[in-house]
Amino acid sequence: MEEKDRRFIRLLGVLSTVGITLVAATVIGYFLGLFLDRTFGTSPWLTIVFLIFGIAAGFKNLFDQARKVQDLDRDPGKGNDDGERDRR
């Protein structure tokens, strides 16, 4: 397989996780807040707070993944799998 094909498949794999993680973080935040609201009787406050936390976490992950794709696109040999950039 050519290097160009490998690079394309790697970028496709990174991009395919973006939508899933955005939705998953939002849903997890919502249901965690709902559970806590039912447990402590604070409805709807904890649901709202944890929904906002979930959305924020999803967007943070989205921006991290976009940065990773940008780094991979710029220099395919420098990307790493943990999403961290080489900060100098």
C-alpha positions in Angstrom: 0.0 0.0 0.0 1.3 3.4 -0.9 2.2 6.0 1.7 -0.5 8.3 0.4 -3.2 5.6 0.9 -2.0 4.9 4.4 -2.1 8.6 5.2 -5.6 8.9 3.8 -6.8 5.9 5.9 -5.3 7.2 9.0 -6.9 10.7 8.5 -10.2 9.0 7.8 -10.0 7.0 11.0 -9.3 10.1 13.1 -12.1 12.0 11.5 -14.6 9.2 11.9 -14.3 9.4 15.7 -15.1 13.1 15.9 -18.9 12.9 15.5 -19.2 9.8 17.7 -17.3 11.4 20.6 -19.2 14.7 20.4 -22.5 12.9 20.7 -21.3 10.4 23.4 -19.9 13.2 25.7 -23.2 15.1 25.4 -25.3 12.0 26.1 -23.1 10.9 29.0 -23.3 14.4 30.6 -27.1 14.5 30.2 -27.7 11.1 31.8 -25.2 11.7 34.6 -27.0 14.9 35.4 -30.4 13.3 35.2 -29.3 10.5 37.5 -27.9 13.0 40.0 -31.0 15.1 39.9 -33.2 12.1 40.7 -30.8 11.1 43.5 -30.6 14.5 45.2 -34.0 15.9 44.1 -32.4 19.0 42.4 -34.2 18.8 39.1 -33.4 20.3 36.5 -30.2 22.0 37.8 -27.7 19.1 37.7 -29.0 17.9 34.4 -28.4 21.3 32.9 -24.9 21.7 34.5 -23.8 18.2 33.4 -25.3 18.6 29.9 -23.2 21.8 29.5 -20.1 19.9 30.8 -20.8 17.2 28.3 -21.1 19.6 25.4 -18.0 21.4 26.5 -16.0 18.1 26.7 -17.3 17.1 23.3 -16.2 20.3 21.7 -12.8 20.2 23.4 -12.3 16.7 22.0 -13.5 18.0 18.6 -10.9 20.8 18.6 -8.2 18.4 19.8 -9.0 16.0 17.0 -9.0 18.8 14.5 -5.6 19.9 15.7 -4.4 16.3 15.3 -5.7 16.1 11.8 -4.1 19.4 10.9 -0.7 18.1 12.3 -1.1 14.8 10.4 -1.9 16.6 7.2 1.0 19.0 7.6 3.7 16.4 8.5 2.4 12.7 8.4 5.5 11.4 10.2 5.1 13.5 13.3 1.5 12.6 14.4 1.1 10.6 17.6 -1.8 8.5 18.9 -2.5 10.3 22.1 -3.7 13.6 20.6 -0.9 15.6 22.2 1.1 18.1 20.2 4.8 18.4 20.4 5.0 21.8 22.2 8.4 23.5 21.9 
